Amino acid sequence: MPPPAPVTPVVLRGIITAAGCSQVDEDRFNWFFTTPDGKRIIVIPKQGDLVSLEIMMEILDPLPMNDGEFVKHHEAVLRRLG
């Protein structure tokens, strides 16, 4: 997958939820998810304007999501958030 543009933490949260990840916990600074297969924990920081591209790619690369699905989820999240 080519690198996407950085997104806000809320948008990234919506994208990985749409990709089948499940939120298992959260604290003041982070959301915690499991991958669809339940084998990996994903941590998304709540703070900051944008999630860095490096962190986004670390989160997105192992997910079973192709470029088209990423774009579809991204657009759906943006529509939902208005």
C-alpha angles and dihedrals in degrees: 000000000000114000112274123216114271114271135196119272091250092054092048089050090054093047095053092044089054088049090061103266117141125219109233102173146343139201134188093286108027147033116223122211137173122225117249090263091049092233100112138045117222120201119201117189115230095203128081136047095262136013109240117251091240092057092043092054091048088055098041103040097073094045120101093244129120127205094268093051091049091053092046093050092044093052092046092052092049091050091049093049091048 
